[in-house]
Amino acid sequence: MSVYSGKKLRIEIYGESHAEKIGVKAAGFPSFTFDESALNEFLARRKATDSVFSTSRKESDSPIFYGIKNGRIDGEFTAEIKNENKISKDYSALYAKPRPSHADYAWHIKDGALDFSGGGRFSARLTAPFCVVGGILKQYLKTRGIEIESYASSVGKVFAQSYKSGALSAEEIRTKRNAGFPSLDKKDEITEEIRAAKAAKDSVGGTAECVIFGVKGVGDNLFGGLEGKIANLIYAIPAVKGVEFGDGFDLAKMRGSMANDGLYIDGGEVGFYSNRAGGINGGIANGNPITFRVAFRPTPSISLPQKTVDLERKENTEIVINGRHDACVVPRALPVIESAAAIAIADEIL
Ligand SMILES: Cc1cc2nc3c(=O)[nH]c(=O)nc-3n(C[C@H](O)[C@H](O)[C@H](O)COP(=O)(O)O)c2cc1C
């Protein structure tokens, strides 16, 4: 079980990839009625649907709720999702042989595991219940004027247009993403980059950008900083290896005169000429859209031969992974990023 214990929210995600079910126990939620069909549409964005982008392991991922009546949440609930499509035999040849750069060897060090079937509790299957709570909180935040959207910004060597200044509205992002999934442009090049990696029995990494609209004055200095709060939740997502806010690492190359976000006043309202800080100064949301970029490693499970060890026989060996895997995790990770951001913001404002 993995537990998020925030200021108000408590979220326990349990289960394993090849167990009968996975689920989430949530507490500290606001009393409100959510739209179950809108939640299912959100969850569908995480599901494996496209044969180029994703694994052929398809699941209905329909949550069964306990403690919710007619969509009305009253503080606490549990949601469970059945694992309908598990094939453990894909992993029989991998017994005691950790997949390089997956969690297998770290799992062995921690718990002595040798059967790494399905990745156990480290599998990205557990991002399904993550998205159940995130999708519900996204709906709640919308009632408070806060919207969160994300899109793929690069895959391998293909970079789509960046909108990390927050120049597009939430509605514009949704419209462009629906037309150019998973990015806002360069759909064909990105699809080809993923297809080529898959055809070469390989995988490919990428980045996603996320924008949070409508947050102002949330967060505080030092340990109360909003960047740390969001980043903490983003790093809970498997395969995330980097997070940067606004212009992030590029700021290190600039002079102050270029990096600073000048202010203006218009009709009594303060605004900014730019958004290189990503909407946060001093750990507090300054009213500009909060923007951050997330780096995802290439999917660890690839079908090319790889060097590893046999932990039982204590000898070097090679493996070929034949299971069903995503060639690039970025397209399916987008709703998980939005969920992590929703949990961070909701925990602050509740
Ligand atoms: C949406 C999503 C789908 C993923 N699909 C796969 C997959 O099919 N095969 C795989 O080996 N890893 C996949 N991963 C990544 C692994 O879960 C992850 O690399 C592993 O748990 C080790 O964690 P780490 O990369 O954070 O160290 C996926 C991650 C996400 C977010």
The ligand as a MOL file (V3000), in Angstrom:
LIG
                    3D

  0  0  0     0  0            999 V3000
M  V30 BEGIN CTAB
M  V30 COUNTS 31 33 0 0 0
M  V30 BEGIN ATOM
M  V30 1 C 1.2120 5.4390 -17.7930 0
M  V30 2 C 2.4550 4.6190 -17.5980 0
M  V30 3 C 2.5890 3.4260 -18.2980 0
M  V30 4 C 3.7420 2.6280 -18.1400 0
M  V30 5 N 3.8370 1.4850 -18.8510 0
M  V30 6 C 4.9430 0.7080 -18.7040 0
M  V30 7 C 5.0830 -0.5080 -19.4410 0
M  V30 8 O 4.2200 -0.8820 -20.2390 0
M  V30 9 N 6.2060 -1.2510 -19.2380 0
M  V30 10 C 7.1990 -0.8520 -18.3820 0
M  V30 11 O 8.2060 -1.5270 -18.2420 0
M  V30 12 N 7.0960 0.3030 -17.6810 0
M  V30 13 C 5.9980 1.0820 -17.8180 0
M  V30 14 N 5.9010 2.2590 -17.1100 0
M  V30 15 C 7.0430 2.6900 -16.2910 0
M  V30 16 C 7.3030 1.8310 -15.0730 0
M  V30 17 O 6.1480 1.6600 -14.2980 0
M  V30 18 C 8.4330 2.4460 -14.2270 0
M  V30 19 O 9.5270 2.7560 -15.0400 0
M  V30 20 C 8.8650 1.4990 -13.1250 0
M  V30 21 O 7.8190 1.3740 -12.1840 0
M  V30 22 C 10.1260 1.9530 -12.3920 0
M  V30 23 O 9.9260 3.1970 -11.8090 0
M  V30 24 P 10.8650 4.4570 -12.1540 0
M  V30 25 O 11.0220 4.5090 -13.6440 0
M  V30 26 O 10.1110 5.6420 -11.6160 0
M  V30 27 O 12.1650 4.2200 -11.4740 0
M  V30 28 C 4.7690 3.0620 -17.2540 0
M  V30 29 C 4.6130 4.2670 -16.5530 0
M  V30 30 C 3.4800 5.0460 -16.7200 0
M  V30 31 C 3.3390 6.3430 -15.9800 0
M  V30 END ATOM
M  V30 BEGIN BOND
M  V30 1 1 1 2
M  V30 2 1 2 3
M  V30 3 2 2 30
M  V30 4 2 3 4
M  V30 5 1 4 5
M  V30 6 1 4 28
M  V30 7 2 5 6
M  V30 8 1 6 7
M  V30 9 1 6 13
M  V30 10 2 7 8
M  V30 11 1 7 9
M  V30 12 1 9 10
M  V30 13 2 10 11
M  V30 14 1 10 12
M  V30 15 2 12 13
M  V30 16 1 13 14
M  V30 17 1 14 15
M  V30 18 1 14 28
M  V30 19 1 15 16
M  V30 20 1 16 17
M  V30 21 1 16 18
M  V30 22 1 18 19
M  V30 23 1 18 20
M  V30 24 1 20 21
M  V30 25 1 20 22
M  V30 26 1 22 23
M  V30 27 1 23 24
M  V30 28 2 24 25
M  V30 29 1 24 26
M  V30 30 1 24 27
M  V30 31 2 28 29
M  V30 32 1 29 30
M  V30 33 1 30 31
M  V30 END BOND
M  V30 END CTAB
M  END
